[in-house]
Amino acid sequence: MPNLGAPELIIIALVILLLFGATRLPKLGKSMGQSIRGFKQGLNEDTDDEIVDVKRDATAESKDEDVKVS
């Protein structure tokens, strides 16, 4: 992908402004921010659930080994 300089970014911003209009841009930005935040929270929840499952499995295995040793 070629490097984008200031003139190219300004042209892209103007095209976006023309397509969506000045009144819809803040709503669009807010919506995108909320979507990204929700996606990150979903990833963190999945990771936390996996960590809890691994810890639960590890404690169950250690209890099984303690019972076998006794």
Secondary structure, DSSP 4 states (H G I P E B T S, - for coil): -PPP-HHHHHHHHHHHHHHH-TTTHHHHHHHHHHHHHHHHHHHHHHHHHHHHHHHHHHHHHHHHHHHHH-
